[in-house]
Amino acid sequence: MAYKAPFNYIGNKYRIINEITSLFPKEINNFVDLFCGGGDVSINTRACHIYANDINYHVIDIIQAIQDRPITEILKYIDNTIAEWGLSKSLKENYLRFRNHYNSSHSKNPIDLYILMCFSFNFQFRFNSKHEYNNPFGQNRSHFSAKMRANLITYSQLISKIEFTSCDFRQFNYDMLHDGDLLYADPPYLLSCGSYNDGKRGFNGWGIGDDLKLMEILQGLNDKGVNFALSNVIEHKGRQHRYLIDWATKNKFIIHDLNINYNNCNYQNKNKTTNTREVLITNY
Ligand SMILES: C[S@@+](CC[C@H](N)C(=O)[O-])C[C@H]1O[C@@H](n2cnc3c(N)ncnc32)[C@H](O)[C@@H]1O
């Protein structure tokens, strides 16, 4: 059974976690989850040391806040805040008042952002160009459910020893990686969907230049004897990621097909019949 992070993070790998981790080496010393999002892969990976990074500092702030305090204290804070602001699945006004309060407070509490996310549409982190949280209300659907509470409790235990950072993948310290270590990279997919945040904040501006830089970094790790596993989509809606396919083929990296259809990752994507090839590329 796989563990689920207490978020509904866009692009999270929960639905294919067993396929991914079954392709990881059996023994891992240092494990790096370079684009960790909500951390679904990190919490399901066994390694001596786990390092998880994501440029989205909002989610990393929340995770570190969960790490910093006993879970009983966090749950008490969540329950009190929900009661104080009258948050529920149906009361939009109260959600908007709490969102205003969060956006206008100077020292923003990451757990408040977590609570907001729990009551928001599709449980997403969305911000406008003024750095204000602007996800709409999740009418009749989103709330801090018993399932999320249970996931949060388990999560707080699973992340206790994971080291989280928030930086661009170009700034990550790769010098720490050696033979016996594994770097897992799950970047935004060039060909398919995934809106992680407001593009203006720089979380979502993923282009071919980023993919090429990442390939260069992975190539360097390969030369050092470090194992890597890269998640990606190499075919989508009739388009192919030629750079990635050619790079993997030329270097004799292994392209593992993952047995799922990725089309329904975006509720707006009406074309559910188009073929999508989601893969894990490994150098081992
Ligand atoms: C496919 S999602 C990762 C999902 C994650 N594996 C999970 O299971 O939740 C891609 C992630 O890359 C992050 N990201 C985008 N650009 C980045 C960059 N330049 N450096 C580091 N992280 C970045 C996004 O914030 C997003 O969380």
The ligand as a MOL file (V3000), in Angstrom:
LIG
                    3D

  0  0  0     0  0            999 V3000
M  V30 BEGIN CTAB
M  V30 COUNTS 27 29 0 0 0
M  V30 BEGIN ATOM
M  V30 1 C 5.2370 17.0400 -11.9620 0
M  V30 2 S 5.3500 18.1490 -10.6070 0 CHG=1
M  V30 3 C 6.0950 17.1630 -9.3820 0
M  V30 4 C 5.0810 16.3460 -8.6420 0
M  V30 5 C 5.6690 15.5020 -7.5130 0
M  V30 6 N 6.5390 14.4690 -8.0010 0
M  V30 7 C 4.5540 14.8760 -6.6630 0
M  V30 8 O 4.4530 13.6410 -6.6370 0
M  V30 9 O 3.7920 15.6530 -6.0530 0 CHG=-1
M  V30 10 C 6.6780 19.2180 -11.0980 0
M  V30 11 C 7.2090 20.1530 -10.0230 0
M  V30 12 O 8.3070 20.8710 -10.5420 0
M  V30 13 C 8.3790 22.1010 -9.8290 0
M  V30 14 N 9.2590 23.0000 -10.5950 0
M  V30 15 C 8.9570 23.7000 -11.7200 0
M  V30 16 N 10.0370 24.3670 -12.1550 0
M  V30 17 C 11.0520 24.0910 -11.2990 0
M  V30 18 C 12.4110 24.4890 -11.2130 0
M  V30 19 N 12.9400 25.3170 -12.1270 0
M  V30 20 N 13.1870 23.9950 -10.2110 0
M  V30 21 C 12.6470 23.1660 -9.2710 0
M  V30 22 N 11.3360 22.7790 -9.2790 0
M  V30 23 C 10.5560 23.2230 -10.2850 0
M  V30 24 C 6.9240 22.5400 -9.7490 0
M  V30 25 O 6.7510 23.4550 -8.6820 0
M  V30 26 C 6.2280 21.2010 -9.5200 0
M  V30 27 O 6.0230 20.9800 -8.1460 0
M  V30 END ATOM
M  V30 BEGIN BOND
M  V30 1 1 1 2
M  V30 2 1 2 3
M  V30 3 1 2 10
M  V30 4 1 3 4
M  V30 5 1 4 5
M  V30 6 1 5 6
M  V30 7 1 5 7
M  V30 8 2 7 8
M  V30 9 1 7 9
M  V30 10 1 10 11
M  V30 11 1 11 12
M  V30 12 1 11 26
M  V30 13 1 12 13
M  V30 14 1 13 14
M  V30 15 1 13 24
M  V30 16 1 14 15
M  V30 17 1 14 23
M  V30 18 2 15 16
M  V30 19 1 16 17
M  V30 20 1 17 18
M  V30 21 2 17 23
M  V30 22 1 18 19
M  V30 23 2 18 20
M  V30 24 1 20 21
M  V30 25 2 21 22
M  V30 26 1 22 23
M  V30 27 1 24 25
M  V30 28 1 24 26
M  V30 29 1 26 27
M  V30 END BOND
M  V30 END CTAB
M  END
